[in-house]
Amino acid sequence: MNPADDPMTVRHRGRLGKVGGRTFSVKFRYTMDRYRRMAMLVAVVERGSIRRAAAELGLTPSAISQQIRRLEHEVGVTLFRRSTRRLTLTEAGEAFYEGCAAMVAAARSAHERLADLQDAAVGELRVSAPAGFAAIHLVSALAPFLAAHPALALRLIVTDEPVDVIRERIDLAITIARPLPSSSLVRKHLADWPLVLCASPAYLARRGAPRAPEQLAEHDFLSLPPSHHPSEELTGPAGQRHRLTLNPRVTSNNQFSIKQLTLMGLGLSFHVEPEVAAELASGELVRVLPDWSGPILSVDVLMPARTRQPAKIRMAVEALRGYLDRASVTSTKASRRNRVTRA
């Protein structure tokens, strides 16, 4: 390849500085090989000999000597005074070494900064989540995590619609019962949540509590669009199955609004159990057909595929998993205490 066409080549004319009243200048193309030779020069000076620099770099002394001579040929300046006992920088070499050392120091600093990002929860964490999950669980799970890591900032995107994780630069996307949208993403399982059928006491007092799944057709339903959830199927105590054919009175793409309308007594609705745990515990909502169970929904987090996930992502996932484990236990106890039983 012609060096002029090499995308890794940069034409550069730079002054080495004044030495002995003279100004030294060099004109050559910087390529990755030349950057490596400059780094070798720094290693020789820092270690005090070619032999020690070669041992550190895993090369032979003759290879280092050859690369230093090539560097001198490229810059057109003698960088070292050589004798059988000593190797010392010339005045031009001292000036050139300062620039090379600054280059190596900048590379080391960049590497250390990258290591900090990998090992510490710093920077911005971009998280997307459904509205109900964000309002109830995400803030509770991440608040202690944020308090423990003051150098971390949170950007929260709340939506019940699918998000483009790559285009929106999302670090973590919380999903409930959704397929993996892209092979460029990694899925980590957080929890399994049962879907429960709920109603307010006022609605059941007005319309009556259904005794069997077949009676659900007589009731008003409030629901997400079909694309937002799996088909509702109930499993009975003996393993029998009943598939519901819903014609919702209210359809919304926001689960929180469905929950609020249910609390207001407008109909029956399905919810993942932990998202109605507080209302079940207080009696604002009650389980309908408690002997029948709904589908188990998978709560997952999606993230872009990386060789190694940054610490902020790894630690946030663990914070979410720990919180959801505790929330699942709490919600199960609450729902068992608050059911509509058979008469």
Sine and cosine of phi, psi and omega as CSV:
sin_phi,cos_phi,sin_psi,cos_psi,sin_omega,cos_omega
0.00,0.00,0.69,-0.73,0.09,-1.00
-0.91,0.41,0.81,-0.59,-0.03,-1.00
-0.81,0.59,-0.50,0.86,0.00,-1.00
-0.92,0.40,-0.40,0.92,0.01,-1.00
-1.00,-0.10,-0.05,1.00,-0.05,-1.00
-0.97,0.24,0.87,-0.49,-0.01,-1.00
-0.91,0.41,-0.27,0.96,0.02,-1.00
-1.00,-0.04,0.13,0.99,-0.04,-1.00
-0.97,-0.26,0.72,-0.69,0.04,-1.00
-0.81,-0.58,0.84,-0.54,0.07,-1.00
-0.96,0.26,0.71,-0.70,-0.10,-0.99
-0.54,-0.84,0.69,-0.72,0.16,-0.99
-0.85,-0.53,0.87,-0.50,-0.07,-1.00
-0.68,-0.73,0.47,-0.88,0.03,-1.00
-1.00,-0.08,0.68,-0.74,0.07,-1.00
-0.99,0.13,-0.32,0.95,-0.01,-1.00
0.90,-0.43,0.05,-1.00,0.00,-1.00
-1.00,-0.05,0.78,-0.62,0.06,-1.00
-0.74,-0.67,0.87,-0.50,0.02,-1.00
0.89,0.46,0.54,0.84,0.03,-1.00
0.99,0.11,-0.07,1.00,0.00,-1.00
-0.95,-0.32,0.50,-0.87,0.06,-1.00
-0.97,-0.25,0.85,-0.52,0.02,-1.00
-1.00,-0.09,0.71,-0.70,0.07,-1.00
-0.77,-0.64,0.50,-0.87,0.08,-1.00
-0.77,-0.64,0.51,-0.86,0.07,-1.00
-0.67,-0.74,0.93,-0.36,0.04,-1.00
-0.33,-0.94,0.25,-0.97,-0.03,-1.00
-1.00,0.06,0.77,-0.63,0.07,-1.00
-1.00,0.09,0.86,-0.51,0.12,-0.99
-0.84,-0.54,0.09,-1.00,0.01,-1.00
-0.88,0.47,-0.58,0.81,0.04,-1.00
-0.89,0.46,-0.64,0.77,-0.01,-1.00
-0.94,0.34,-0.58,0.81,0.09,-1.00
-0.88,0.47,-0.63,0.78,0.04,-1.00
-0.90,0.43,-0.63,0.78,0.03,-1.00
-0.91,0.41,-0.60,0.80,0.06,-1.00
-0.90,0.44,-0.62,0.78,0.05,-1.00
-0.92,0.40,-0.58,0.81,0.06,-1.00
-0.90,0.44,-0.64,0.77,0.05,-1.00
-0.85,0.52,-0.70,0.71,0.01,-1.00
-0.89,0.46,-0.68,0.73,-0.01,-1.00
-0.88,0.47,-0.65,0.76,0.02,-1.00
-0.89,0.45,-0.70,0.71,-0.02,-1.00
-0.92,0.39,-0.70,0.71,-0.05,-1.00
-0.92,0.39,-0.58,0.82,-0.03,-1.00
-1.00,0.01,-0.24,0.97,0.09,-1.00
1.00,0.08,-0.06,1.00,0.04,-1.00
-0.28,-0.96,0.40,-0.92,0.06,-1.00
-0.91,0.40,-0.61,0.79,-0.04,-1.00
-0.88,0.47,-0.73,0.69,-0.01,-1.00
-0.93,0.36,-0.59,0.81,0.06,-1.00
-0.90,0.43,-0.65,0.76,0.00,-1.00
-0.89,0.45,-0.64,0.77,0.01,-1.00
-0.90,0.44,-0.63,0.77,0.00,-1.00
-0.93,0.36,-0.61,0.79,-0.08,-1.00
-1.00,0.03,-0.10,1.00,-0.01,-1.00
0.95,0.30,0.51,0.86,0.01,-1.00
-0.85,-0.53,0.14,-0.99,0.07,-1.00
-1.00,0.03,0.45,-0.89,0.05,-1.00
-0.84,0.54,-0.61,0.80,-0.01,-1.00
-0.91,0.42,-0.58,0.81,0.03,-1.00
-0.91,0.41,-0.67,0.74,0.04,-1.00
-0.89,0.46,-0.72,0.69,0.01,-1.00
-0.85,0.52,-0.67,0.74,0.00,-1.00
-0.90,0.44,-0.66,0.75,-0.01,-1.00
-0.94,0.35,-0.59,0.80,0.05,-1.00
-0.91,0.42,-0.67,0.75,0.03,-1.00
-0.90,0.43,-0.60,0.80,0.05,-1.00
-0.91,0.42,-0.62,0.78,0.03,-1.00
-0.90,0.43,-0.68,0.73,0.04,-1.00
-0.88,0.47,-0.63,0.77,0.03,-1.00
-0.90,0.43,-0.64,0.77,-0.03,-1.00
-0.93,0.38,-0.65,0.76,-0.03,-1.00
-1.00,0.08,-0.24,0.97,0.02,-1.00
0.95,0.30,0.41,0.91,-0.05,-1.00
-0.68,-0.74,0.65,-0.76,0.12,-0.99
-0.97,0.24,0.84,-0.55,-0.07,-1.00
-0.99,-0.12,-0.47,0.88,-0.04,-1.00
-0.82,-0.57,0.58,-0.81,0.27,-0.96
-1.00,-0.05,0.79,-0.61,-0.09,-1.00
-0.92,-0.38,0.66,-0.75,0.15,-0.99
-0.62,-0.79,0.09,-1.00,-0.01,-1.00
-0.93,0.37,-0.32,0.95,-0.07,-1.00
-0.92,-0.39,-0.43,0.90,-0.14,-0.99
-0.66,-0.75,0.38,-0.93,0.09,-1.00
-0.73,-0.69,0.92,-0.39,-0.04,-1.00
-0.79,-0.62,0.47,-0.88,0.01,-1.00
-0.96,0.28,0.61,-0.80,0.18,-0.98
-0.98,0.21,0.10,-1.00,0.05,-1.00
-0.88,0.48,-0.68,0.74,0.06,-1.00
-0.91,0.41,-0.60,0.80,0.02,-1.00
-0.89,0.45,-0.63,0.78,0.05,-1.00
-0.86,0.50,-0.71,0.70,-0.02,-1.00
-0.91,0.42,-0.67,0.74,-0.02,-1.00
-0.93,0.36,-0.61,0.79,0.01,-1.00
-0.87,0.50,-0.62,0.78,-0.01,-1.00
-0.85,0.53,-0.69,0.72,0.03,-1.00
-0.92,0.39,-0.66,0.75,0.02,-1.00
-0.90,0.44,-0.66,0.75,0.01,-1.00
-0.90,0.44,-0.61,0.79,0.05,-1.00
-0.90,0.44,-0.63,0.78,0.04,-1.00
-0.88,0.47,-0.73,0.69,-0.01,-1.00
-0.91,0.42,-0.65,0.76,0.02,-1.00
-0.89,0.46,-0.63,0.77,0.03,-1.00
-0.90,0.43,-0.64,0.77,0.03,-1.00
-0.91,0.42,-0.66,0.75,0.03,-1.00
-0.90,0.44,-0.66,0.75,0.00,-1.00
-0.90,0.44,-0.65,0.76,0.03,-1.00
-0.89,0.45,-0.66,0.75,0.01,-1.00
-0.91,0.41,-0.66,0.75,0.01,-1.00
-0.91,0.41,-0.62,0.79,0.04,-1.00
-0.90,0.44,-0.67,0.75,0.03,-1.00
-0.89,0.45,-0.65,0.76,0.04,-1.00
-0.89,0.46,-0.62,0.79,0.04,-1.00
-0.88,0.48,-0.67,0.75,0.00,-1.00
-0.92,0.40,-0.52,0.85,0.00,-1.00
-0.98,0.22,-0.49,0.87,-0.16,-0.99
-0.94,-0.33,-0.10,0.99,-0.01,-1.00
-0.73,-0.68,0.52,-0.85,0.01,-1.00
-0.99,0.13,1.00,0.00,-0.02,-1.00
-0.72,-0.69,0.21,-0.98,0.03,-1.00
1.00,0.04,-0.43,-0.90,-0.02,-1.00
-0.94,-0.33,0.71,-0.71,0.07,-1.00
-0.94,-0.34,0.88,-0.48,-0.04,-1.00
-0.97,-0.24,0.88,-0.47,-0.10,-0.99
-0.79,-0.61,0.73,-0.68,0.14,-0.99
-0.92,-0.39,0.53,-0.85,-0.04,-1.00
-0.35,-0.94,0.45,-0.89,0.13,-0.99
-0.88,0.48,0.43,-0.90,-0.12,-0.99
-0.86,0.51,-0.75,0.67,-0.03,-1.00
-0.89,0.45,-0.67,0.74,0.01,-1.00
-0.91,0.42,-0.67,0.74,-0.03,-1.00
-0.90,0.44,-0.70,0.71,-0.09,-1.00
-0.93,0.37,-0.58,0.82,-0.11,-0.99
-0.99,-0.13,-0.73,0.69,-0.21,-0.98
-0.96,-0.28,-0.68,0.73,-0.11,-0.99
-0.89,0.46,-0.71,0.70,-0.02,-1.00
-0.91,0.42,-0.61,0.79,0.02,-1.00
-0.93,0.36,-0.58,0.82,-0.01,-1.00
-0.96,0.29,-0.62,0.79,-0.13,-0.99
-1.00,-0.08,-0.28,0.96,-0.01,-1.00
-0.86,0.52,-0.76,0.65,0.05,-1.00
-0.89,0.45,-0.57,0.82,0.02,-1.00
-0.90,0.44,-0.70,0.72,0.04,-1.00
-0.91,0.41,-0.64,0.77,0.00,-1.00
-0.89,0.45,-0.54,0.84,-0.02,-1.00
-0.99,0.16,-0.23,0.97,-0.05,-1.00
-0.73,-0.68,0.99,0.14,-0.09,-1.00
-0.90,0.43,-0.30,0.95,0.02,-1.00
-1.00,0.08,0.06,1.00,-0.03,-1.00
-0.97,-0.24,0.72,-0.69,0.08,-1.00
-0.93,-0.36,0.51,-0.86,-0.04,-1.00
-0.89,-0.46,0.78,-0.62,0.17,-0.99
-0.93,-0.38,0.92,-0.39,-0.11,-0.99
-0.96,-0.29,0.83,-0.55,0.03,-1.00
-0.93,-0.36,0.94,-0.35,-0.06,-1.00
-0.98,-0.21,0.88,-0.47,0.00,-1.00
-0.34,-0.94,0.58,-0.81,0.11,-0.99
-1.00,-0.06,0.03,1.00,0.05,-1.00
-1.00,-0.09,0.43,-0.90,0.07,-1.00
-0.88,0.48,0.56,-0.83,0.02,-1.00
-0.89,-0.46,0.50,-0.87,0.09,-1.00
-1.00,0.06,0.99,-0.17,-0.12,-0.99
-0.87,0.50,-0.67,0.74,-0.06,-1.00
-0.95,0.31,-0.77,0.64,-0.06,-1.00
-0.91,0.42,-0.60,0.80,-0.02,-1.00
-1.00,0.06,0.04,1.00,0.01,-1.00
0.82,0.57,0.71,0.71,0.01,-1.00
-0.99,0.15,0.75,-0.66,0.08,-1.00
-0.98,0.17,-0.68,0.73,-0.03,-1.00
-0.68,-0.74,0.79,-0.61,0.06,-1.00
-0.88,-0.48,0.91,-0.42,0.02,-1.00
-0.99,0.16,0.78,-0.63,0.03,-1.00
-0.76,-0.65,0.49,-0.87,0.06,-1.00
-0.80,-0.60,0.91,-0.41,0.05,-1.00
0.84,0.54,0.70,0.71,0.07,-1.00
-0.88,-0.48,0.57,-0.82,0.06,-1.00
-0.95,0.32,0.35,-0.94,0.04,-1.00
-0.94,0.35,0.88,-0.48,-0.13,-0.99
-0.98,0.19,-0.34,0.94,-0.11,-0.99
-0.45,-0.89,0.59,-0.81,0.03,-1.00
-0.96,0.29,-0.19,0.98,0.03,-1.00
-0.99,0.12,0.02,1.00,-0.01,-1.00
-0.95,-0.33,0.42,-0.91,0.07,-1.00
-0.92,-0.39,0.70,-0.71,0.03,-1.00
-0.96,-0.30,0.74,-0.67,0.14,-0.99
-0.86,-0.51,0.77,-0.63,-0.03,-1.00
-0.98,0.20,0.72,-0.70,-0.01,-1.00
-0.95,-0.30,-0.69,0.72,-0.09,-1.00
-0.24,-0.97,0.29,-0.96,0.16,-0.99
-0.91,-0.41,0.83,-0.55,-0.05,-1.00
-0.87,-0.50,0.77,-0.64,0.06,-1.00
-0.97,0.24,0.56,-0.83,0.10,-1.00
-1.00,-0.01,0.80,-0.60,-0.05,-1.00
-0.87,-0.50,0.52,-0.85,0.02,-1.00
-0.99,-0.11,0.80,-0.61,-0.13,-0.99
-0.78,-0.63,0.34,-0.94,0.13,-0.99
-0.42,-0.91,0.29,-0.96,0.08,-1.00
-1.00,0.08,0.46,-0.89,0.07,-1.00
-0.84,0.54,-0.57,0.82,-0.02,-1.00
-0.90,0.43,-0.68,0.73,0.00,-1.00
-0.89,0.45,-0.71,0.71,-0.03,-1.00
-0.92,0.38,-0.54,0.84,0.06,-1.00
-0.92,0.39,-0.55,0.83,-0.04,-1.00
-0.99,0.15,-0.65,0.76,-0.11,-0.99
-0.96,-0.28,-0.21,0.98,-0.03,-1.00
1.00,0.01,0.56,-0.83,0.00,-1.00
-1.00,0.07,0.80,-0.60,0.02,-1.00
-0.90,0.44,0.64,-0.77,0.01,-1.00
-0.99,-0.12,-0.37,0.93,-0.05,-1.00
-0.57,-0.82,0.40,-0.92,-0.02,-1.00
-0.85,0.53,-0.53,0.85,-0.01,-1.00
-0.88,0.47,-0.44,0.90,-0.02,-1.00
-0.98,0.21,-0.17,0.98,-0.03,-1.00
-0.91,0.40,-0.42,0.91,0.01,-1.00
-0.89,0.45,-0.32,0.95,-0.01,-1.00
-1.00,0.08,-0.05,1.00,-0.12,-0.99
-0.94,-0.35,0.34,-0.94,0.07,-1.00
-0.99,0.12,0.70,-0.71,0.04,-1.00
-0.90,-0.44,0.55,-0.83,0.10,-1.00
-0.88,-0.47,0.78,-0.62,-0.20,-0.98
-0.48,-0.88,0.42,-0.91,0.24,-0.97
-0.95,0.31,0.32,-0.95,0.11,-0.99
-0.88,0.48,0.46,-0.89,-0.03,-1.00
-0.82,0.57,-0.52,0.86,-0.02,-1.00
-0.93,0.36,-0.24,0.97,-0.08,-1.00
-1.00,-0.08,-0.10,1.00,-0.09,-1.00
-0.39,-0.92,0.33,-0.95,0.08,-1.00
-0.95,0.31,0.29,-0.96,0.04,-1.00
-0.89,0.45,0.65,-0.76,-0.04,-1.00
-0.96,0.26,0.87,-0.49,0.06,-1.00
-0.71,-0.71,0.77,-0.64,-0.01,-1.00
-0.98,-0.22,0.59,-0.81,0.04,-1.00
-0.90,-0.44,0.80,-0.60,-0.06,-1.00
-0.99,0.11,0.10,-1.00,-0.06,-1.00
-0.89,0.45,-0.42,0.91,0.02,-1.00
-0.99,-0.17,0.20,0.98,0.01,-1.00
1.00,0.00,-0.01,1.00,0.02,-1.00
-0.93,0.36,0.47,-0.88,-0.07,-1.00
-0.87,-0.50,0.58,-0.82,0.05,-1.00
-0.69,-0.72,0.89,-0.45,0.02,-1.00
-1.00,-0.04,0.78,-0.63,-0.02,-1.00
-1.00,0.02,0.66,-0.75,0.16,-0.99
-0.94,-0.34,0.98,-0.21,-0.14,-0.99
-1.00,-0.02,0.63,-0.78,0.20,-0.98
-0.80,-0.60,0.98,0.20,-0.20,-0.98
-0.87,0.49,0.61,-0.80,0.13,-0.99
-0.96,0.29,-0.58,0.81,0.03,-1.00
-0.79,-0.62,0.76,-0.65,0.11,-0.99
-0.86,-0.52,0.73,-0.68,0.00,-1.00
-0.59,-0.81,0.53,-0.85,0.07,-1.00
-1.00,0.03,0.17,0.99,-0.02,-1.00
-0.82,-0.57,0.91,-0.42,-0.07,-1.00
-0.91,0.41,-0.52,0.85,-0.01,-1.00
-0.89,0.46,-0.64,0.77,0.02,-1.00
-0.92,0.38,-0.57,0.82,0.07,-1.00
-0.88,0.47,-0.68,0.73,0.01,-1.00
-0.89,0.45,-0.69,0.73,-0.02,-1.00
-0.90,0.44,-0.65,0.76,0.02,-1.00
-0.92,0.39,-0.55,0.83,0.06,-1.00
-0.91,0.41,-0.68,0.74,0.05,-1.00
-0.88,0.48,-0.50,0.87,0.00,-1.00
-0.99,0.15,0.00,1.00,0.11,-0.99
1.00,0.07,0.43,0.90,-0.06,-1.00
-1.00,-0.05,-0.12,0.99,0.03,-1.00
0.28,-0.96,-0.15,-0.99,0.05,-1.00
-1.00,-0.09,0.49,-0.87,0.05,-1.00
-0.43,-0.90,0.45,-0.89,0.07,-1.00
-1.00,-0.07,0.64,-0.76,0.05,-1.00
-0.60,-0.80,0.49,-0.87,0.17,-0.99
-0.93,0.36,0.67,-0.75,-0.21,-0.98
-0.82,0.58,-0.72,0.70,-0.04,-1.00
-0.90,0.44,-0.39,0.92,-0.03,-1.00
-0.98,0.18,-0.17,0.99,0.09,-1.00
-0.85,-0.53,0.28,0.96,-0.05,-1.00
-0.86,0.51,-0.68,0.73,-0.04,-1.00
-0.91,0.41,-0.66,0.76,-0.02,-1.00
-0.95,0.33,-0.56,0.83,0.08,-1.00
-0.92,0.39,-0.64,0.77,0.00,-1.00
-0.92,0.39,-0.58,0.81,-0.03,-1.00
-1.00,0.09,-0.25,0.97,-0.05,-1.00
1.00,0.01,0.02,1.00,0.05,-1.00
-0.91,0.42,-0.51,0.86,0.10,-0.99
-0.79,-0.61,0.43,-0.90,0.06,-1.00
-0.71,-0.70,0.44,-0.90,0.06,-1.00
-0.95,0.32,0.66,-0.76,0.10,-1.00
-0.96,-0.28,0.66,-0.75,-0.08,-1.00
0.76,0.65,0.88,0.47,-0.13,-0.99
-0.91,0.42,-0.33,0.94,0.03,-1.00
-0.99,0.15,-0.15,0.99,0.04,-1.00
-0.96,-0.28,0.68,-0.73,-0.04,-1.00
-0.93,-0.36,0.55,-0.84,0.06,-1.00
-1.00,0.01,-0.01,-1.00,0.02,-1.00
-0.88,0.47,0.43,-0.90,0.14,-0.99
-1.00,-0.06,0.85,-0.52,-0.03,-1.00
-0.98,-0.18,0.65,-0.76,0.01,-1.00
-1.00,0.02,0.82,-0.58,0.10,-1.00
-0.99,-0.14,0.88,-0.48,-0.11,-0.99
-0.78,-0.63,0.28,-0.96,0.15,-0.99
-0.84,-0.54,0.75,-0.66,0.04,-1.00
-0.97,-0.25,0.60,-0.80,0.03,-1.00
-0.51,-0.86,0.44,-0.90,0.05,-1.00
-0.88,0.47,0.58,-0.81,0.03,-1.00
-0.95,0.32,0.78,-0.63,0.05,-1.00
-0.67,-0.74,0.41,-0.91,0.06,-1.00
-0.87,0.49,-0.68,0.73,0.06,-1.00
-0.60,-0.80,0.83,-0.56,-0.02,-1.00
-0.96,0.29,0.65,-0.76,0.07,-1.00
-0.86,0.51,0.39,-0.92,-0.05,-1.00
-0.85,0.52,-0.62,0.79,-0.05,-1.00
-0.87,0.49,-0.57,0.82,0.00,-1.00
-0.97,0.22,-0.72,0.69,0.00,-1.00
-0.86,0.50,-0.69,0.72,-0.06,-1.00
-0.95,0.30,-0.57,0.82,0.04,-1.00
-0.92,0.39,-0.63,0.77,0.03,-1.00
-0.89,0.46,-0.68,0.73,0.01,-1.00
-0.91,0.40,-0.60,0.80,0.05,-1.00
-0.90,0.43,-0.66,0.75,0.03,-1.00
-0.91,0.41,-0.71,0.71,-0.04,-1.00
-0.89,0.45,-0.68,0.73,0.01,-1.00
-0.90,0.45,-0.68,0.73,0.01,-1.00
-0.90,0.43,-0.70,0.72,-0.06,-1.00
-0.93,0.37,-0.53,0.85,0.10,-1.00
-0.87,0.49,-0.70,0.72,0.01,-1.00
-0.93,0.36,-0.62,0.78,-0.01,-1.00
-0.91,0.41,-0.60,0.80,-0.01,-1.00
-0.90,0.44,-0.66,0.75,0.01,-1.00
-0.90,0.43,-0.72,0.70,-0.03,-1.00
-0.89,0.46,-0.70,0.71,-0.05,-1.00
-0.93,0.37,-0.58,0.82,0.02,-1.00
-0.90,0.44,-0.68,0.73,0.04,-1.00
-0.89,0.45,-0.65,0.76,-0.03,-1.00
-0.91,0.41,-0.68,0.74,-0.07,-1.00
-0.93,0.36,-0.50,0.86,0.01,-1.00
-0.94,0.35,-0.44,0.90,-0.03,-1.00
-1.00,0.07,-0.25,0.97,-0.16,-0.99
-0.76,-0.65,1.00,0.10,-0.01,-1.00
-0.75,-0.66,0.42,-0.91,0.20,-0.98
-1.00,0.02,0.90,-0.43,-0.05,-1.00
-0.99,-0.10,0.27,-0.96,0.04,-1.00
-0.93,0.37,0.57,-0.82,0.03,-1.00
-0.97,0.23,0.00,0.00,0.00,0.00
